[in-house]
Amino acid sequence: MNRIDLFPFSTTIENDSLTIAGQNLASLAHRYLTPLYLYDRSTLDISAQTYADALSTNYPAPAHITYAGKAFLCTAIAQWTREHNLFVDCSGEGEIAIAVAGGVPRERILVHGVNKSDADLKAAFQHAGIIVVDNLNELHRILELFPISHSPYPALWLRLLPGVTVSTHHTHTQTGHHESKFGMTREEILEAAEFCKQKNLPLKGIHFHQGSNFRDPEPLIPAIEMALDLAKEIGCAGDWRFCPGGGWGVAYHEDELPQPSIESYVRGIAEAVIEGCQTRGLELPHLHLEPGRSLVARAGVAVYRVGAAKRRGDKVWVLVDGGLADNPRYAMYGARYSCLTVSSPGGERSGNVSIAGPYCESGDIILEDLPMPPIQVGALLAVPMSGAYQLSMSSNYNGARKPAVLWLEAGQARLIQWRETVDKLLKQDAGRS
Ligand SMILES: Cc1ncc(COP(=O)(O)O)c(C=O)c1O
């Protein structure tokens, strides 16, 4: 795989400089400063269309894509989801507010959360069409807070813990294994379903999610079987919903195999659901898929400026102006990344460098030991595959201000998130008196 193939689909090299959607990255960095995040609309469109085409080819009943907002959500992304008729998965009232501000209609807002607060549930009842119930206590609280006479009443889906492990790049990105904190066991699901029946709650679907960034869909099959068994036992019929989550993998580094095919992932799920329903005499559900990373990771690029370099033993550290605070994935999971210089991206790679940020943590690293051309202080570096779980997990560590974010579309760049300011940090500080 070539390094440039990790970048958004609209990436080209023009006048020996990296260009995305017709926008020269050096000019953008000069105008908007660094660290800077870029999202390429055409890459998002292609990814969403690939999912939609795969679903319409392989699944004969209605099927829907839910964008996992936790990967990265802002109002511009929320508006974009409307253009593709996507549902939006929101974790709690903050993301619900962003989806609402982006105009996502109630029936397309779906609320997740492993320990939803009362405020999360209130926001869900005010704005969402679906709540995915994580546990029995949550179900009881829902009924305490919102009697069945409340209107409209969001559809309730139950989140199953399949107890089946998928292979991801790190155990912290597994969510469906036996000991996971997420979802309900088979017995708990049956108890929850009985409770819904007794109380007349609108139980409409079953959900599970096994993890993030897996390439082998095989472990999805026993989980699908288990979920369909439960659907049969519970008596799911008619307009019922089934969601085997998201989690499809991407390639972060040219050493990895290319991004696995979305088509084969969707086909595998569709076939298992169709066959599983036939065997059990179940009506085909609306099939919902919930991708985040595989929709948005490749659309995003982080641009940093080099401030210094140090040789320490065999290691060459290139120090840039962002890192842990806008991208904690190396520190959290030892995630791997690649990188190109914005100028002369095709330059001859003369030695390995490691790229670290300015923060007071030795784990403030973006990548290690990557062959690069000589890098001068002041150079710009572009890190691909930066669209998912970076900014959405960013922090104000060391007083860092979150980077500006640009939306690149048809030769234009539009600011979609302001760079945070010191003023904003101080406004949030409640002071001493
Ligand atoms: C419930 C749920 N759905 C969907 C996703 C999206 O996963 P991915 O971004 O790997 O597709 C996640 C991610 O953790 C999740 O927890």
The ligand as a Tripos MOL2 file, in Angstrom:
@<TRIPOS>MOLECULE
LIG
   16    16     1     0     0
SMALL
NO_CHARGES

@<TRIPOS>ATOM
      1 C1        -22.5690    1.2190   20.3050 C.3       1 LIG1
      2 C2        -21.5730    1.5680   19.2800 C.ar      1 LIG1
      3 N1        -21.9690    1.6170   17.9990 N.ar      1 LIG1
      4 C3        -21.1070    1.9370   17.0100 C.ar      1 LIG1
      5 C4        -19.7910    2.2240   17.2730 C.ar      1 LIG1
      6 C5        -18.9080    2.5730   16.1440 C.3       1 LIG1
      7 O1        -17.8170    1.7530   16.0030 O.3       1 LIG1
      8 P1        -16.8130    1.9940   14.8210 P.3       1 LIG1
      9 O2        -16.4110    3.4350   14.8720 O.co2     1 LIG1
     10 O3        -15.6740    1.1080   15.0990 O.co2     1 LIG1
     11 O4        -17.5210    1.6450   13.5500 O.co2     1 LIG1
     12 C6        -19.3240    2.1670   18.5980 C.ar      1 LIG1
     13 C7        -17.9310    2.4340   18.9070 C.2       1 LIG1
     14 O5        -17.4100    2.1870   19.9560 O.2       1 LIG1
     15 C8        -20.2430    1.8230   19.6230 C.ar      1 LIG1
     16 O6        -19.8530    1.7550   20.8930 O.3       1 LIG1
@<TRIPOS>BOND
     1     1     2 1
     2     2     3 ar
     3     2    15 ar
     4     3     4 ar
     5     4     5 ar
     6     5     6 1
     7     5    12 ar
     8     6     7 1
     9     7     8 1
    10     8     9 2
    11     8    10 1
    12     8    11 1
    13    12    13 1
    14    12    15 ar
    15    13    14 2
    16    15    16 1
@<TRIPOS>SUBSTRUCTURE
     1 LIG1         1 GROUP 0 **** ****
